[in-house]
Amino acid sequence: MAAESAPPQAKPRLQDRYEAEIRPALMKQFGYTNIWEVPRLVKVSVNMGVSDGKEDIKNLEQAIRELAMIIGQKAAITRARKSIAAFGLRVGMPVGCKATLRGRRMYEFVDRLLNVCLPRIRDFRGLSPHAFDGRGSYTIGIKDHLVFPELGYDDVAKTRGMDITIVTTAKSDEEAAALLREMGLPLAAA
C-alpha cells in the first residue's frame, strides 16, 4: 500500500499578498524590470536573552518552551563565547535562546507580528524608522513577550524581552522600508 501524501497547504496570507499586490507595487515604485530585483523576505531571526538561565537551568528551559510556542519550532540554546568576570559568566554558559524562521513559518510569524502582536503593545506609536542596518535588515526589540496571543498569563513565570530581526534582499534602507511598509510594518514618522 502506497503511503498517502499530505494535502498541499495553501500559501500563507502574507506571501499571497506579497506576490499579488506588494511585488507589483514595488516594481512600479522603483522601476524594476525583473521580479527577482524586487526586495523580498529572506529570514526572520528571533533571540531571547535569559540572564537567569546560568543560575537555574529551569528558567532557560521555560524560556525555550515559551519561544517555541510563539514561533512554532524549537529554539536553540545560545552560549557565552567569552568569560566576563563582572557578570559571573564563563565560556559555554547558557545565556539565551534563538531561532531562525524561513519559508512558510517566516511569513506566518511576520503576519502575526504585524497584525496581532504590535497592536497589543501598550501606548504603541509606531516603530523607529532608524532601526535599519544599511543592508536591508530591520530589528525590532520587544520588552514583553506576552503580546503574543499564544502565551497566556498563567503559562509565563517571568516576562522576558526579545529581539526580532527581519532580513530582506533589499540593497538599501529605502527599499527595505518600502517593502516592510507595504507589508504593514507601522513605522513612525522620522
N, C-alpha and C positions, 0 to 999 in steps of 0.2 A: 504494500500500500504506500503510495507516494505521500510524502509529508506535505501538509497543507501550508501554503504560504499565507502570511498575514495580509489582510486587505490593505491596499495602498492608502496612506494617510493624506489628508488634504494639506496643502501648504499652510503655514502659519499666516494669520491675518495680515501682519505687518509685511511679510515677504510678498504676499499678493499685492498689497497696496504699493510697495516699492516698485514692483515690475509694471503695474498698470498706470500709476499716477506719478510717483516721485521721480523715477528714472527719466520719463519723457520731459517732465518739468525742468529737471537739471540739465538735460541735453539742450533744451531751448535757452535756458538762462546763461549757460557758459559756452554755448556754441559747439558742443561736441558733435563729431560726425559718426562715431562708433560707440556702441553701447558699452564696450569694455573700457572706455575712457571715463565713464561716469563713476564717481565715488560710490562705494558700497561698504557694508559692514564686513569685517573680517573675523573678529572675535570679540568677546567680552571677558575681561578678567575681573574676578571678584576676590578681594582679600579681606580677611578679618584678623585683626591683632588680638591675641589673648594673653595679656600680660600676666594674669594669674594662673596661666597654664603650667608655669615652671614649678609652682608650689604644689598644685594638686592636678593630677592628670585628668580627673573627672571634669574639671572646668573646660579643658581642651576638648574632651570627648563630647561634652554638651554643646560646645560651640560648633563642632563639626556636624553634629546631628541637626542643629538649627540651620546651618548654612545649607546642608543637603536638602532640608525641607523647602527652603527658599528657592534654590536653583534647580533642583530635580536631579542632581547627580552628587556622588560622594566627593567631598573635598579632600585635598592632600594636606598633610602637616608641613608647615614651614619651620625650619630650624635656624638657630643663630649661626651666622658664618664666622663671627669672631667674638672673643670674650670682652665684656665690658664690666670691669670691677665695680664701678659705681652703681650699676643696676643689679649686681649679683648674677650676672649672665655668663655662662660658659659656652664654648663652642659645642654645637649639637643639641642644645636645649630647645625644646619646642617653644615657639613664640607666636604661633598663629596658624591659620589655615587659608588655603586658596583653591580656586578652581577656575578653569578656562572653559568657556562655552563657545561652541561653534554650531553652525547649521541651524537646524530646527529649534533646538533648545535656546540658542542665542536670540533668534527672532522672537520666540515666545517670552523670554525673560525681558528683553528690551520693551516689548509691547506692554507687559505687566508693569514694568518700572515707570514708563511714561504715562500710562493711562490710569493706573490704580495707586501706585505707591507714592509718587511725588505729590499728587493732590492731597494725600493723607498727612503730609508733613505740616505741623502747626506753624502758623504765621509764614507760610511759603510765599515768597515774592519772585520766584524765578531763580534759575541757576546762573552762576557767574559766567559771563562771556569771555573771561580771561583764563579759563582752565584748559585751554588747548595747548598742546606741546609743540606746535610748529610743524608737525609731521602728520597731522590729521587725526590725532587721538584726543579724546576728551575724558577727563577724570572727574568723577562725582564722589564727594565724601558724604556719607550718611551717618548721623550721630546716633540714631536709634533704629535698630533693625526691626522693631515692632511695627514699622509702617507697612511691612509686607503682610498681606492677609493670610498667608499660610501659617503664620505663628499666632498663637493666642497668648494672652497674658499668663495663663496657667502653665503654658509649655516652657516659659522662659524664667530662669533663675536670676539672671542679670542682663540688663540691657547692654548691648555692645554696638560699636560703630563698624563701618565697613567702607572700603574704597572700591568703586566700580569704574573700570577703565573701558571705554568703548573705542576699539581700534578700527579705523576705516582705511580705505585705499586712497583717500584724498591727498593731494600733493601740497595743499596749503590749508591754513586755518579757515580761510573764507569759504573754500569748497566744503570742508567738513562741517562748518556751521550751517551752511545752506542745506546739506544733506540731513543733519540732525533736526533742524527747524522743520523741514518738510515732514520728517517722521513724527514730530510732535514734541520735541525737546523744548521746554519753556525757558529760553534764555532771557535773562533780564536785560533791560536797556543798558548800554555801556556808559 
